[in-house]
Amino acid sequence: MDVVVVCDDLTGANATGVKLTKKGLKTATVVHGLPVPESGYDALCLDTDSRYVSEEQARSRVKSALESIESNGRARVYSKRIDSTLRGNIGAEIEEMLDFSGENSVAIVVSSFPESGRSTVGGYLLVDDVPLQETDVAKDPVSPIKTSKVKEVIQNQTNLSISSIGLDIVMEGHESLARSLKKLSSTYRVICIDAVTDEHIDMIANVVKECSHPVVTVDPGPFTAVYSSKYLGGGKKDKKYLVTVGSVTSQTGQQLDYFINKWKVKPIYAKPKELATFKEKWQKEVDRVVATVEKQAVQAKIILVTTYHPGQKRLDLAEIAEAENTTEEGLAKRITDGLASISRRVLEKNKEDFAGCYLSGGDVTASVCSITRAQGIELADEVIPLAAYGKFVGGYLDGMNVITKGGMIGDKKTLSTCMNYLVSVTH
């Protein structure tokens, strides 16, 4: 067993389990009261259903959960999954985890969950930039929150020695954070660390990986997933996804804006003016975009290629058609063929690295099928109305997962929704 996560509710257990799965760890959630699988998993998320029980019951359930997996041998990573709004018996459960892990163990608390709008600044937990105590969750009738300071929430529930590391130290970088953590871990049992972005969490994980003390990770999920992957040597290689968008509607623009901001994607813009031609510059633009994609794909998981650029003027295809003695329809197809050619070359050359692709615009989808010599798409599901998931049949991309969507379909979250679906079904 590599990773054991003790969770105070089933939903949180599943959420953290999904993140571990995406890091390449075969993971299962164990519902409170049910037996633990004897083998076959890299990670187990153990539901204790202890968020709203008494402190004494919470301790007992955490202890029982930890003891239940000892027959599988000691895990390499232990984690306490906490609610993203700090509800529950956090202090008591951390204390029980540390008792199990040994007297030299240290709990590293990273309460941030950037993807869900949770960040910690100056020790304060913010929910969509609002201090926790000013949100509706603070009025929880069973477990009200009276402070936004992570350290205080925990300290009110335990006698463990607690310290914190502010965002200023985190932003100074690896060496500064490592010095602070080394100094504090020799004195304190619980250390709370600020973070605002996924990059902060990634850097914190790199530092904590080098800690000389046994570590219990404490967080809503992102920190544990990243730390586990790094500590265990990276898990399996993350699969990549290609997003190709050819539609130029305002609706597409809204979907791209939302997706880029939420997923932190750096778009690669194909210049429609360079593709709307039968001249040599068409091939040069295709080659340029392919080279840019391959360079970005070394680090990025999501590759977005699009002809839609905010503020870009719509091409006058009639004028270009007259100059090249061709038709507007022919030029429009050259644009979609350009995107299709880029997609084929990227996916075919790196087929083992890509888990799937997303194609927006019926013309783009048709062109990709034609250029890749696919016989069609074997349909498996409807993600949303008029957005279908399936696999290419035949051709260069046979078996590749794909989601296709019309350019005029959906609200601003549609692209993000489709990619969430694609990632979930391909892990």
C-alpha positions as CSV (number, residue, x, y, z in Angstrom):
1,M,0.0,0.0,0.0
2,D,1.4,3.4,-1.0
3,V,-1.1,5.9,0.1
4,V,-3.8,5.9,2.9
5,V,-6.1,8.9,3.1
6,V,-8.5,9.1,6.1
7,C,-11.5,11.2,5.2
8,D,-14.4,12.4,7.4
9,D,-17.0,12.0,4.8
10,L,-17.6,9.9,1.7
11,T,-17.9,12.8,-0.8
12,G,-14.5,14.0,0.2
13,A,-13.0,10.5,0.0
14,N,-14.2,10.2,-3.6
15,A,-12.9,13.6,-4.6
16,T,-9.5,12.9,-3.2
17,G,-9.5,9.4,-4.7
18,V,-10.2,10.8,-8.2
19,K,-7.2,13.2,-7.8
20,L,-4.9,10.2,-6.8
21,T,-6.3,8.2,-9.7
22,K,-5.3,11.0,-12.1
23,K,-1.8,10.8,-10.7
24,G,-1.6,7.2,-11.8
25,L,-2.4,5.5,-8.6
26,K,-5.0,2.7,-8.6
27,T,-7.4,4.0,-5.9
28,A,-10.5,2.9,-4.1
29,T,-12.8,4.5,-1.6
30,V,-13.8,2.4,1.4
31,V,-17.2,3.3,2.8
32,H,-17.4,3.5,6.6
33,G,-18.3,0.2,8.2
34,L,-17.3,-1.9,5.2
35,P,-14.3,-4.2,5.0
36,V,-11.0,-2.9,3.5
37,P,-9.8,-4.6,0.3
38,E,-6.9,-6.9,1.1
39,S,-4.8,-6.0,-2.0
40,G,-4.8,-4.7,-5.5
41,Y,-4.7,-0.9,-4.8
42,D,-2.0,1.7,-4.6
43,A,-4.1,4.0,-2.5
44,L,-7.2,3.7,-0.3
45,C,-9.4,6.6,0.9
46,L,-11.0,5.5,4.1
47,D,-14.4,7.1,5.0
48,T,-14.8,7.6,8.7
49,D,-18.1,9.5,8.5
50,S,-16.9,11.5,11.5
51,R,-17.4,15.2,10.5
52,Y,-20.5,15.6,12.8
53,V,-19.8,13.1,15.5
54,S,-18.3,13.9,18.9
55,E,-14.6,14.5,19.3
56,E,-14.2,11.2,21.1
57,Q,-16.1,9.2,18.4
58,A,-14.0,10.9,15.7
59,R,-10.7,9.9,17.4
60,S,-12.0,6.3,17.7
61,R,-13.1,6.1,14.1
62,V,-9.8,7.5,12.8
63,K,-7.8,5.0,15.0
64,S,-10.0,2.1,13.8
65,A,-9.6,3.1,10.2
66,L,-5.8,3.2,10.5
67,E,-5.7,-0.1,12.3
68,S,-7.9,-1.7,9.6
69,I,-5.2,-1.3,6.9
70,E,-2.2,-2.4,9.0
71,S,-2.6,-6.0,7.7
72,N,-1.7,-4.6,4.3
73,G,1.6,-3.3,5.7
74,R,2.5,0.3,6.5
75,A,1.7,2.9,3.8
76,R,4.4,5.2,2.5
77,V,2.1,8.3,2.6
78,Y,-0.6,9.0,5.2
79,S,-3.0,11.8,4.7
80,K,-5.9,13.5,6.6
81,R,-8.4,14.7,4.2
82,I,-10.2,17.8,5.6
83,D,-13.3,19.7,4.5
84,S,-12.4,22.6,2.2
85,T,-14.3,24.9,4.6
86,L,-12.7,23.5,7.8
87,R,-15.8,21.8,9.2
88,G,-15.5,18.8,11.5
89,N,-13.1,17.4,14.1
90,I,-10.0,18.5,12.4
91,G,-7.7,19.0,15.4
92,A,-8.6,15.7,17.1
93,E,-8.3,13.7,13.9
94,I,-4.9,15.2,13.1
95,E,-3.8,14.4,16.6
96,E,-4.9,10.7,16.1
97,M,-3.0,10.6,12.8
98,L,0.2,11.9,14.4
99,D,-0.1,9.4,17.3
100,F,-0.3,6.6,14.7
101,S,2.6,8.0,12.6
102,G,5.1,8.4,15.5
103,E,6.4,11.0,17.9
104,N,8.6,12.6,15.3
105,S,5.9,13.0,12.7
106,V,4.7,16.4,11.5
107,A,1.4,17.4,10.0
108,I,1.7,19.7,7.0
109,V,-1.6,21.6,6.5
110,V,-2.3,23.1,3.1
111,S,-5.9,24.2,3.2
112,S,-6.0,25.7,-0.3
113,F,-8.0,24.2,-3.2
114,P,-7.5,26.7,-6.1
115,E,-9.7,24.8,-8.5
116,S,-12.6,25.3,-6.0
117,G,-11.8,28.9,-5.2
118,R,-10.2,28.1,-1.8
119,S,-6.9,30.0,-1.0
120,T,-5.0,30.8,2.2
121,V,-3.3,34.2,2.6
122,G,-1.8,35.4,5.9
123,G,-3.2,32.3,7.5
124,Y,-6.7,33.2,6.5
125,L,-8.8,30.8,4.4
126,L,-10.7,32.6,1.6
127,V,-13.6,31.1,-0.3
128,D,-13.9,32.9,-3.7
129,D,-11.8,35.7,-2.1
130,V,-14.3,36.0,0.9
131,P,-13.0,35.2,4.4
132,L,-14.4,31.9,5.6
133,Q,-16.2,33.3,8.6
134,E,-18.2,35.7,6.3
135,T,-19.5,32.9,4.1
136,D,-22.8,30.9,4.5
137,V,-20.9,27.8,5.5
138,A,-19.7,29.6,8.7
139,K,-23.4,29.5,9.8
140,D,-23.5,25.7,9.7
141,P,-25.9,24.8,12.5
142,V,-24.0,21.7,13.5
143,S,-20.4,22.9,13.0
144,P,-20.3,26.8,12.8
145,I,-17.1,28.5,11.9
146,K,-16.1,31.4,14.1
147,T,-12.7,32.3,12.6
148,S,-11.1,32.3,9.2
149,K,-7.6,31.5,10.5
150,V,-6.7,27.9,9.7
151,K,-4.3,27.8,12.6
152,E,-6.9,28.9,15.1
153,V,-9.5,26.4,13.9
154,I,-7.1,23.6,14.5
155,Q,-5.8,25.1,17.8
156,N,-9.3,25.3,19.2
157,Q,-9.5,21.5,18.9
158,T,-6.1,20.2,20.1
159,N,-3.2,20.9,22.4
160,L,-0.7,20.1,19.6
161,S,2.0,22.8,19.0
162,I,1.1,24.7,15.8
163,S,2.9,27.2,13.6
164,S,2.4,28.6,10.2
165,I,4.3,29.7,7.1
166,G,3.0,32.8,5.3
167,L,2.5,33.4,1.6
168,D,5.5,35.7,1.6
169,I,7.9,32.8,2.4
170,V,6.1,30.6,-0.2
171,M,6.5,33.2,-2.9
172,E,10.2,33.6,-2.1
173,G,10.6,30.1,-3.5
174,H,11.9,26.6,-2.7
175,E,15.0,27.4,-0.7
176,S,13.2,30.0,1.6
177,L,10.3,27.6,2.3
178,A,12.7,24.7,2.9
179,R,14.6,26.7,5.5
180,S,11.4,27.8,7.3
181,L,10.0,24.2,7.2
182,K,13.3,22.7,8.5
183,K,13.4,25.2,11.4
184,L,9.7,24.8,12.4
185,S,9.5,21.0,12.0
186,S,12.0,20.5,14.8
187,T,9.7,22.3,17.3
188,Y,6.1,22.1,16.1
189,R,3.8,19.1,15.3
190,V,1.5,21.0,13.0
191,I,2.6,23.5,10.3
192,C,0.0,25.4,8.2
193,I,1.3,26.8,4.9
194,D,-0.3,29.5,2.8
195,A,-1.0,28.9,-0.9
196,V,-3.0,30.6,-3.6
197,T,-2.2,28.8,-6.8
198,D,-1.6,25.2,-7.9
199,E,2.0,26.2,-8.6
200,H,2.4,27.1,-4.9
201,I,1.0,23.7,-3.9
202,D,3.4,22.0,-6.4
203,M,6.4,23.8,-4.9
204,I,5.3,23.1,-1.3
205,A,5.0,19.4,-2.2
206,N,8.6,19.4,-3.6
207,V,9.8,20.9,-0.3
208,V,7.8,18.7,2.0
209,K,9.1,15.6,0.0
210,E,12.6,16.5,1.4
211,C,11.4,16.8,5.0
212,S,13.5,14.6,7.4
213,H,10.5,13.9,9.6
214,P,7.6,11.5,8.9
215,V,4.9,13.6,7.3
216,V,1.1,13.5,7.5
217,T,-0.4,15.6,4.7
218,V,-3.6,17.5,5.7
219,D,-5.7,19.2,3.0
220,P,-8.9,19.0,0.9
221,G,-7.1,16.8,-1.7
222,P,-4.8,18.7,-4.2
223,F,-1.7,18.8,-1.9
224,T,-2.0,15.1,-1.0
225,A,-2.3,14.1,-4.7
226,V,0.7,16.2,-5.8
227,Y,2.8,15.2,-2.8
228,S,2.0,11.5,-3.2
229,S,2.9,11.5,-6.8
230,K,6.2,13.3,-6.2
231,Y,7.1,11.2,-3.1
232,L,6.4,7.9,-4.8
233,G,8.3,8.9,-7.9
234,G,5.7,10.3,-10.2
235,G,3.2,7.5,-10.6
236,K,2.4,6.8,-14.3
237,K,2.9,9.5,-16.9
238,D,0.1,12.0,-17.2
239,K,-1.8,11.6,-20.4
240,K,-2.3,14.7,-22.6
241,Y,-5.3,16.1,-24.4
242,L,-5.6,18.2,-27.5
243,V,-8.4,20.8,-27.8
244,T,-9.0,22.1,-31.3
245,V,-11.5,24.9,-31.8
246,G,-12.3,26.3,-35.2
247,S,-15.6,28.1,-34.5
248,V,-15.5,31.8,-34.5
249,T,-18.8,32.6,-32.8
250,S,-19.0,34.8,-29.7
251,Q,-20.4,31.8,-27.9
252,T,-17.2,29.9,-28.6
253,G,-15.2,32.9,-27.3
254,Q,-17.0,32.8,-24.0
255,Q,-16.4,29.1,-23.7
256,L,-12.7,29.6,-24.4
257,D,-12.3,32.4,-22.0
258,Y,-13.9,30.4,-19.2
259,F,-11.9,27.3,-20.0
260,I,-8.6,29.1,-20.3
261,N,-9.0,30.8,-16.9
262,K,-10.3,27.8,-15.1
263,W,-7.9,25.2,-16.5
264,K,-4.9,27.7,-16.7
265,V,-4.3,26.8,-20.3
266,K,-2.0,28.7,-22.6
267,P,-3.7,28.9,-25.9
268,I,-1.8,28.4,-29.2
269,Y,-3.3,30.6,-31.9
270,A,-3.4,29.5,-35.5
271,K,-3.6,32.6,-37.7
272,P,-6.7,32.3,-39.9
273,K,-5.3,34.7,-42.4
274,E,-2.3,32.4,-43.0
275,L,-4.6,29.4,-43.4
276,A,-7.2,31.0,-45.6
277,T,-5.1,30.6,-48.7
278,F,-3.9,28.1,-51.3
279,K,-0.4,29.6,-51.3
280,E,2.8,28.3,-49.6
281,K,2.2,30.2,-46.4
282,W,-0.6,27.7,-45.5
283,Q,2.0,25.0,-45.0
284,K,4.3,27.3,-43.1
285,E,1.6,28.2,-40.7
286,V,0.7,24.6,-40.1
287,D,4.4,23.8,-39.5
288,R,4.7,26.7,-37.1
289,V,1.7,25.7,-35.0
290,V,2.8,22.1,-34.9
291,A,6.3,23.1,-33.7
292,T,4.7,25.3,-31.0
293,V,2.4,22.5,-29.9
294,E,5.3,20.0,-29.6
295,K,7.3,22.5,-27.6
296,Q,4.5,23.3,-25.2
297,A,3.5,19.6,-24.9
298,V,6.7,18.8,-23.1
299,Q,5.2,20.4,-19.9
300,A,1.5,21.0,-20.6
301,K,-1.2,18.4,-20.1
302,I,-3.9,20.3,-22.1
303,I,-3.0,21.7,-25.5
304,L,-5.4,24.2,-26.9
305,V,-5.2,25.2,-30.6
306,T,-7.7,27.7,-32.0
307,T,-8.2,30.2,-34.7
308,Y,-10.4,32.3,-32.4
309,H,-8.5,35.2,-30.9
310,P,-10.1,37.9,-28.7
311,G,-10.6,41.1,-30.6
312,Q,-9.5,39.6,-33.9
313,K,-11.2,41.0,-36.9
314,R,-13.3,38.6,-39.0
315,L,-11.5,37.7,-42.3
316,D,-13.0,39.1,-45.5
317,L,-13.0,35.8,-47.4
318,A,-14.7,37.4,-50.4
319,E,-11.7,39.8,-50.9
320,I,-9.1,37.0,-50.4
321,A,-11.1,34.7,-52.8
322,E,-11.1,37.3,-55.5
323,A,-7.4,37.9,-55.1
324,E,-6.6,34.1,-55.3
325,N,-9.3,33.4,-58.0
326,T,-11.1,30.9,-55.8
327,T,-14.2,30.6,-53.7
328,E,-15.1,31.7,-50.1
329,E,-16.1,28.1,-49.4
330,G,-12.8,26.8,-50.6
331,L,-10.9,29.2,-48.3
332,A,-13.1,28.3,-45.3
333,K,-12.3,24.7,-45.9
334,R,-8.6,25.5,-46.1
335,I,-8.8,26.9,-42.5
336,T,-10.5,23.8,-41.2
337,D,-8.1,21.6,-43.2
338,G,-5.3,23.5,-41.6
339,L,-6.6,22.8,-38.1
340,A,-7.2,19.2,-39.0
341,S,-3.7,18.8,-40.4
342,I,-2.2,20.2,-37.2
343,S,-4.4,17.9,-35.1
344,R,-3.5,14.8,-37.1
345,R,0.3,15.5,-37.0
346,V,0.3,16.2,-33.3
347,L,-1.9,13.2,-32.3
348,E,-0.4,10.7,-34.8
349,K,3.2,11.5,-33.9
350,N,2.5,11.4,-30.1
351,K,-0.3,8.9,-30.0
352,E,1.0,7.1,-26.9
353,D,1.0,10.4,-25.0
354,F,-2.5,11.6,-25.8
355,A,-5.6,10.2,-24.1
356,G,-8.0,12.0,-26.3
357,C,-9.1,15.2,-28.1
358,Y,-11.9,17.7,-28.2
359,L,-13.1,19.1,-31.5
360,S,-15.4,22.1,-31.7
361,G,-17.2,22.9,-35.0
362,G,-18.7,20.4,-37.3
363,D,-16.5,21.4,-40.2
364,V,-13.4,20.8,-38.1
365,T,-14.6,17.4,-37.0
366,A,-15.4,16.4,-40.6
367,S,-12.0,17.6,-41.8
368,V,-10.1,15.8,-39.0
369,C,-12.0,12.5,-39.9
370,S,-11.1,13.1,-43.6
371,I,-7.4,13.9,-43.1
372,T,-6.9,11.1,-40.6
373,R,-8.7,8.7,-42.9
374,A,-11.1,7.7,-40.1
375,Q,-14.1,5.6,-41.2
376,G,-16.2,7.3,-38.5
377,I,-16.6,7.7,-34.8
378,E,-18.0,5.0,-32.6
379,L,-20.4,6.8,-30.3
380,A,-20.5,5.9,-26.6
381,D,-22.3,8.8,-24.8
382,E,-23.8,12.2,-24.9
383,V,-21.9,14.6,-22.7
384,I,-24.5,17.4,-23.1
385,P,-27.1,17.8,-25.9
386,L,-25.2,17.9,-29.3
387,A,-21.9,17.1,-27.7
388,A,-20.9,13.4,-28.2
389,Y,-18.2,11.2,-26.8
390,G,-16.7,8.3,-28.7
391,K,-13.7,6.8,-30.4
392,F,-12.3,7.2,-33.9
393,V,-12.8,4.1,-36.0
394,G,-10.0,3.2,-38.5
395,G,-7.4,5.5,-39.9
396,Y,-4.3,7.0,-38.2
397,L,-6.1,7.7,-34.9
398,D,-8.0,4.4,-34.6
399,G,-9.3,4.0,-31.0
400,M,-8.5,7.6,-30.0
401,N,-11.0,9.1,-27.5
402,V,-12.8,12.2,-28.9
403,I,-15.5,14.6,-27.9
404,T,-17.2,16.5,-30.7
405,K,-19.4,19.6,-30.3
406,G,-21.1,22.1,-32.6
407,G,-19.8,25.7,-32.4
408,M,-23.1,27.2,-31.4
409,I,-23.8,24.7,-28.6
410,G,-23.8,25.3,-24.9
411,D,-23.1,28.0,-22.3
412,K,-19.8,29.4,-21.2
413,K,-19.0,26.3,-19.1
414,T,-19.6,23.8,-21.9
415,L,-16.0,23.3,-23.0
416,S,-14.9,22.9,-19.4
417,T,-17.7,20.4,-18.8
418,C,-16.7,18.4,-21.8
419,M,-13.1,18.3,-20.8
420,N,-13.9,17.2,-17.3
421,Y,-15.9,14.4,-18.8
422,L,-13.1,13.4,-21.2
423,V,-10.5,13.4,-18.5
424,S,-12.7,11.3,-16.1
425,V,-13.5,8.6,-18.7
426,T,-9.9,8.2,-19.9
427,H,-8.3,7.6,-16.5
